[in-house]
Amino acid sequence: MLERLSETVNLWNYLQTVKKPIVLYGMGDGALKIMKAFEHYQIEISAIFASDEFVRGHSFTGFPVLTFAQIQQTFSDFIIILAFAAYRDPLLSKLYHMSENYEFYAPDVPVCVEDDQLFTIEYIKKYEAEFDKVYELLADEQSKRVLIDILNFKVSGKVSYLKQITTPISEVYTKILNLSQVEHYIDLGAYNGDTIEEFLGYTNGKYASITAFEPDKKNYQKLLKRIALLNVEATVYHAGSDSQPGQRLFDNRSGRNSAFSKQEGVLTTVESVDHILQGAPATVIKLDVEGAEEQSLLGCQDTIVQFRPKLMISSYHKNSDLFLLPLLIYQMCPDYQFYLRHHPYIPAWETNYYLVPLK
């Protein structure tokens, strides 16, 4: 794998050597994670700025929050470090444009709180054999390019790698999944029902059954409302997805970042697909469960082996997701074609595996 990469120097190590001032673009959780990494590597921040609409004369971690114009007035040359996520235009296009005119990086920091290891070239070396196995499993050249450039991005923070491999989600539905109007759809991490609506958009609103899991209380209520508005029949569980039924601590954040935790949260019901279905069919399973993908897949094992459903699996919540999840499925049931795609997002979120059974 290493010989296929263009980037072999970690962004963190590069930033240790630069003489230019380093300015952080953004505030919040992403900025705090980056600042923690900077502290570890003894990298100094010169200033923090935000988009004009978020600058109100306040401060963040002791830094006054500046506008970009103030950054330009203060420094003749500087490095921009992006500290938030973006997936919609015009902001996404603005960031790519900024990256073409300034030295600009989007560091890869852990999505899951419990996965605090930075993704570095040393991490790739450690799991090189696993990455090589996944590379050989991938069904097309686009998937292989995505894997290589996701690794290049994670090491370097250069967003150009993401831009050149980004494809729309529509390409997956129309060219890889090829959904029918008689699918048994399982949505694990259904959030507010947006992915159910997306699924229905590619089946002309027709389906055999829909089953959804959502553990967050507020998201669950939004999910029920959306299903009612869509006027579809669905079996909805106020539960998280796991390897077996039970209870786990869950950190309700009322958004996409709600997740299971080992340290804090409220006890929340969890279920497994195998236990819920009891041998009933599934033809499509979507997993976006904020870092619980491995355990969720284990809870789908009987269903996967028996029915070989099409699989849509988020692979960006934990560092190991890129290799562990496809290799786990291959061990369960090797009769799949493996595809990897990155959809519009900075950083490397919305990087997903799509699996379709071999004919």
C-alpha positions as CSV (number, residue, x, y, z in Angstrom):
1,M,0.0,0.0,0.0
2,L,2.7,2.5,0.9
3,E,4.2,2.4,-2.6
4,R,0.9,3.5,-4.0
5,L,0.7,6.7,-1.9
6,S,1.9,10.1,-3.0
7,E,2.0,11.4,0.6
8,T,4.4,10.0,3.2
9,V,4.9,13.0,5.6
10,N,2.2,13.6,8.2
11,L,0.6,17.0,8.2
12,W,1.4,17.3,11.9
13,N,5.1,16.8,11.3
14,Y,5.1,19.2,8.4
15,L,3.5,21.9,10.5
16,Q,6.2,21.5,13.2
17,T,8.7,22.7,10.6
18,V,7.0,25.7,9.0
19,K,7.9,29.3,9.7
20,K,4.6,30.8,8.5
21,P,1.9,31.7,11.0
22,I,-0.8,29.1,11.3
23,V,-4.4,30.3,11.6
24,L,-7.3,28.1,12.5
25,Y,-10.5,28.5,10.5
26,G,-13.5,27.6,12.7
27,M,-14.5,26.9,16.3
28,G,-16.2,24.1,18.2
29,D,-15.5,20.4,18.7
30,G,-13.4,20.1,15.6
31,A,-11.2,23.0,16.6
32,L,-10.7,21.6,20.1
33,K,-9.6,18.2,18.6
34,I,-7.1,20.0,16.3
35,M,-5.8,22.1,19.2
36,K,-5.2,19.0,21.3
37,A,-3.1,17.5,18.4
38,F,-1.3,20.8,18.1
39,E,-0.5,20.7,21.8
40,H,0.9,17.2,21.4
41,Y,3.1,18.1,18.5
42,Q,4.0,21.5,20.0
43,I,2.5,23.4,17.0
44,E,1.7,27.1,17.7
45,I,-1.5,28.7,16.6
46,S,-1.2,32.4,15.6
47,A,-4.9,33.3,15.3
48,I,-8.4,32.0,14.9
49,F,-11.0,33.3,12.4
50,A,-14.5,32.4,11.3
51,S,-16.8,33.2,8.5
52,D,-18.1,36.7,8.7
53,E,-21.6,35.8,9.8
54,F,-20.1,34.1,12.9
55,V,-17.8,36.9,14.1
56,R,-19.4,38.9,16.9
57,G,-16.5,40.2,18.8
58,H,-16.2,37.1,20.9
59,S,-13.3,34.8,21.7
60,F,-12.5,31.1,21.5
61,T,-10.1,29.4,24.0
62,G,-8.6,32.8,24.7
63,F,-8.2,33.8,21.1
64,P,-10.2,36.7,19.7
65,V,-12.3,35.4,16.8
66,L,-11.3,37.4,13.7
67,T,-12.7,37.8,10.2
68,F,-10.8,36.5,7.2
69,A,-10.2,40.2,6.2
70,Q,-8.6,40.8,9.5
71,I,-6.3,37.8,9.0
72,Q,-5.3,39.1,5.7
73,Q,-4.5,42.5,7.2
74,T,-2.5,41.0,10.1
75,F,-0.4,38.5,8.2
76,S,1.3,38.8,4.8
77,D,1.5,35.0,4.4
78,F,-0.1,32.3,6.4
79,I,-1.4,28.7,6.6
80,I,-5.1,28.0,7.0
81,I,-6.2,25.0,9.1
82,L,-9.8,24.1,8.6
83,A,-11.5,23.1,11.8
84,F,-15.1,22.2,10.8
85,A,-17.0,20.0,8.3
86,A,-18.7,21.1,5.2
87,Y,-20.8,19.3,2.6
88,R,-23.1,21.8,1.0
89,D,-22.6,24.6,-1.6
90,P,-21.8,27.4,-1.6
91,L,-19.6,26.8,1.4
92,L,-18.0,23.6,0.0
93,S,-17.0,25.4,-3.2
94,K,-15.8,28.4,-1.2
95,L,-13.4,26.1,0.8
96,Y,-12.1,24.4,-2.4
97,H,-11.5,27.9,-3.9
98,M,-9.7,29.0,-0.7
99,S,-7.5,25.9,-0.9
100,E,-6.5,26.8,-4.4
101,N,-5.4,30.3,-3.4
102,Y,-3.8,29.7,0.0
103,E,-1.8,27.1,1.8
104,F,-4.8,25.2,3.2
105,Y,-5.2,22.0,5.1
106,A,-8.1,20.0,6.7
107,P,-6.5,17.8,9.3
108,D,-8.0,14.4,9.9
109,V,-9.0,14.1,13.5
110,P,-11.1,11.3,15.1
111,V,-14.8,11.5,14.6
112,C,-15.6,9.2,17.5
113,V,-14.7,10.4,21.0
114,E,-13.4,6.9,22.0
115,D,-11.1,6.7,18.9
116,D,-8.5,9.2,19.9
117,Q,-5.6,7.9,17.7
118,L,-4.6,10.2,14.9
119,F,-4.5,8.7,11.4
120,T,-0.8,8.9,10.4
121,I,1.6,7.3,8.0
122,E,2.7,5.1,10.9
123,Y,-0.9,3.9,11.3
124,I,-1.0,2.9,7.6
125,K,2.4,1.1,8.0
126,K,1.0,-0.8,11.1
127,Y,-2.0,-2.0,9.1
128,E,-0.5,-2.1,5.7
129,A,-1.4,-5.8,5.2
130,E,-5.0,-5.2,5.9
131,F,-5.2,-2.2,3.6
132,D,-3.6,-4.3,0.9
133,K,-6.2,-7.0,1.3
134,V,-9.0,-4.4,1.0
135,Y,-7.4,-2.9,-2.1
136,E,-7.4,-6.3,-3.8
137,L,-11.1,-6.8,-2.8
138,L,-12.3,-3.6,-4.5
139,A,-14.4,-4.2,-7.6
140,D,-13.5,-1.2,-9.8
141,E,-10.7,1.3,-10.4
142,Q,-12.7,4.2,-8.9
143,S,-12.9,2.3,-5.6
144,K,-9.2,1.8,-5.6
145,R,-8.6,5.5,-6.4
146,V,-10.8,6.4,-3.6
147,L,-9.0,4.3,-1.1
148,I,-5.6,5.6,-2.1
149,D,-6.6,9.2,-2.1
150,I,-8.5,8.9,1.2
151,L,-5.2,7.7,2.7
152,N,-3.3,10.5,0.9
153,F,-5.8,13.0,2.4
154,K,-5.7,11.6,5.9
155,V,-1.9,11.8,6.0
156,S,-1.5,15.2,4.3
157,G,-4.7,17.1,5.0
158,K,-4.7,18.3,1.3
159,V,-8.4,18.7,0.2
160,S,-7.5,18.4,-3.4
161,Y,-7.4,14.6,-2.9
162,L,-11.0,14.7,-1.8
163,K,-12.1,16.9,-4.6
164,Q,-10.8,14.6,-7.3
165,I,-12.5,11.5,-6.0
166,T,-15.9,13.0,-5.0
167,T,-18.9,11.5,-6.7
168,P,-22.7,12.2,-6.1
169,I,-24.7,9.7,-4.1
170,S,-27.0,9.3,-7.1
171,E,-24.2,7.5,-8.9
172,V,-24.3,4.8,-6.2
173,Y,-28.0,4.3,-6.4
174,T,-28.2,4.2,-10.2
175,K,-25.0,2.4,-11.1
176,I,-24.1,0.2,-8.2
177,L,-27.1,-0.6,-6.0
178,N,-29.7,-0.7,-8.8
179,L,-32.6,-0.8,-6.4
180,S,-35.9,-2.6,-7.3
181,Q,-39.4,-1.8,-6.1
182,V,-39.6,-4.8,-3.9
183,E,-36.7,-4.2,-1.5
184,H,-36.8,-5.1,2.2
185,Y,-34.9,-2.0,3.5
186,I,-33.2,-1.9,6.9
187,D,-32.1,1.6,8.1
188,L,-29.7,1.4,11.0
189,G,-29.1,4.9,12.3
190,A,-32.2,6.3,10.6
191,Y,-31.7,9.8,12.1
192,N,-34.7,12.0,11.0
193,G,-35.8,9.8,8.1
194,D,-33.7,11.5,5.5
195,T,-32.2,8.3,4.2
196,I,-35.6,6.6,4.1
197,E,-36.8,9.4,1.9
198,E,-33.6,9.1,-0.2
199,F,-34.2,5.4,-0.6
200,L,-37.8,5.9,-1.7
201,G,-36.7,8.5,-4.2
202,Y,-34.8,5.7,-6.1
203,T,-37.6,3.1,-5.9
204,N,-40.4,5.4,-7.0
205,G,-41.8,5.2,-3.5
206,K,-42.4,1.4,-3.8
207,Y,-40.9,-1.2,-1.4
208,A,-41.6,-4.5,0.2
209,S,-40.9,-3.4,3.8
210,I,-39.0,-0.7,5.8
211,T,-37.4,-1.3,9.2
212,A,-35.6,1.5,11.0
213,F,-33.5,1.9,14.2
214,E,-32.9,5.2,15.9
215,P,-31.7,5.5,19.5
216,D,-31.7,9.3,20.0
217,K,-35.0,10.5,21.5
218,K,-35.4,13.7,19.6
219,N,-34.2,12.2,16.3
220,Y,-36.7,9.3,16.9
221,Q,-39.6,11.8,17.2
222,K,-38.4,13.5,14.0
223,L,-38.2,10.2,12.3
224,L,-41.8,9.3,13.2
225,K,-43.0,12.7,11.9
226,R,-41.2,12.3,8.6
227,I,-42.5,8.7,8.1
228,A,-46.0,10.1,8.6
229,L,-45.5,12.9,6.1
230,L,-44.1,10.4,3.6
231,N,-47.2,8.2,4.2
232,V,-45.2,5.0,4.3
233,E,-45.5,1.9,6.3
234,A,-42.4,1.3,8.4
235,T,-41.5,-0.7,11.5
236,V,-39.6,1.8,13.7
237,Y,-37.6,0.9,16.8
238,H,-36.5,3.5,19.4
239,A,-33.2,1.5,19.8
240,G,-29.6,1.4,18.8
241,S,-28.1,-1.2,16.6
242,D,-25.7,-3.7,18.2
243,S,-24.5,-7.3,18.1
244,Q,-27.2,-8.5,20.4
245,P,-30.2,-7.2,22.4
246,G,-29.5,-5.3,25.6
247,Q,-28.8,-1.8,26.9
248,R,-25.8,0.5,26.4
249,L,-24.9,4.0,27.6
250,F,-25.9,6.5,24.9
251,D,-25.0,10.1,24.6
252,N,-28.1,11.9,23.3
253,R,-26.9,15.0,21.3
254,S,-30.1,15.4,19.3
255,G,-28.2,15.3,16.0
256,R,-26.0,13.2,13.8
257,N,-23.3,13.0,16.5
258,S,-25.3,11.1,19.1
259,A,-23.3,8.0,19.8
260,F,-22.8,5.1,22.3
261,S,-20.3,5.8,25.0
262,K,-18.4,3.7,27.6
263,Q,-18.2,6.5,30.1
264,E,-21.4,8.7,30.0
265,G,-24.9,8.9,28.8
266,V,-28.3,7.2,29.5
267,L,-29.0,3.5,29.3
268,T,-30.6,2.9,26.0
269,T,-32.2,-0.1,24.4
270,V,-30.1,-1.8,21.7
271,E,-31.2,-4.5,19.3
272,S,-29.7,-6.7,16.6
273,V,-31.1,-7.1,13.1
274,D,-30.9,-10.9,13.4
275,H,-33.0,-10.8,16.6
276,I,-35.6,-8.4,15.2
277,L,-36.0,-10.1,11.8
278,Q,-36.1,-13.7,13.2
279,G,-35.3,-15.0,9.8
280,A,-37.4,-12.5,7.8
281,P,-35.7,-11.2,4.6
282,A,-33.6,-8.1,4.2
283,T,-32.4,-7.0,0.7
284,V,-30.8,-3.7,1.6
285,I,-29.1,-2.7,4.9
286,K,-27.8,0.8,5.5
287,L,-25.4,1.3,8.5
288,D,-24.5,4.8,9.7
289,V,-24.3,4.3,13.5
290,E,-21.6,6.7,14.6
291,G,-18.9,4.2,15.3
292,A,-21.0,1.2,16.2
293,E,-20.7,-0.3,12.6
294,E,-18.6,-3.3,13.6
295,Q,-21.0,-4.4,16.4
296,S,-24.0,-3.7,14.1
297,L,-22.6,-5.9,11.4
298,L,-22.1,-8.7,13.9
299,G,-25.7,-8.3,14.7
300,C,-26.6,-8.8,11.0
301,Q,-24.4,-11.8,10.4
302,D,-27.1,-14.4,10.1
303,T,-29.2,-12.1,7.8
304,I,-26.1,-11.4,5.6
305,V,-25.2,-15.0,5.3
306,Q,-28.8,-16.1,4.5
307,F,-30.0,-13.3,2.2
308,R,-26.8,-11.5,1.0
309,P,-28.5,-8.1,1.1
310,K,-27.0,-5.0,-0.5
311,L,-25.0,-3.1,2.1
312,M,-24.3,0.6,2.6
313,I,-21.8,1.1,5.3
314,S,-20.2,4.3,6.7
315,S,-16.5,3.9,7.0
316,Y,-15.2,7.1,8.5
317,H,-16.2,7.1,12.2
318,K,-13.2,5.1,13.3
319,N,-9.7,4.9,11.8
320,S,-10.1,1.1,11.5
321,D,-13.4,1.3,9.6
322,L,-11.6,1.5,6.3
323,F,-10.1,-1.9,6.6
324,L,-11.9,-3.7,9.5
325,L,-15.5,-3.4,8.1
326,P,-14.9,-4.8,4.6
327,L,-12.7,-7.6,5.9
328,L,-15.3,-8.5,8.5
329,I,-18.0,-8.8,5.9
330,Y,-15.6,-10.8,3.6
331,Q,-15.0,-13.2,6.5
332,M,-18.8,-13.6,7.0
333,C,-19.7,-13.9,3.4
334,P,-17.2,-13.6,0.6
335,D,-19.9,-13.5,-2.1
336,Y,-19.9,-9.7,-2.6
337,Q,-18.5,-7.1,-4.9
338,F,-16.9,-4.3,-2.8
339,Y,-17.2,-0.6,-3.8
340,L,-15.8,2.5,-2.1
341,R,-17.1,6.0,-2.7
342,H,-16.6,9.5,-1.3
343,H,-19.5,11.9,-1.5
344,P,-19.3,15.7,-1.2
345,Y,-17.7,16.4,2.2
346,I,-14.7,18.0,3.8
347,P,-13.0,16.3,5.7
348,A,-13.2,12.6,4.6
349,W,-16.7,12.0,6.0
350,E,-19.3,10.4,3.8
351,T,-16.8,7.8,2.7
352,N,-18.8,4.7,2.4
353,Y,-18.6,1.1,1.3
354,Y,-21.3,-0.3,-0.9
355,L,-21.5,-4.0,-1.3
356,V,-23.6,-5.9,-3.9
357,P,-23.9,-9.7,-4.0
358,L,-22.2,-11.6,-6.7
359,K,-24.6,-12.9,-9.3
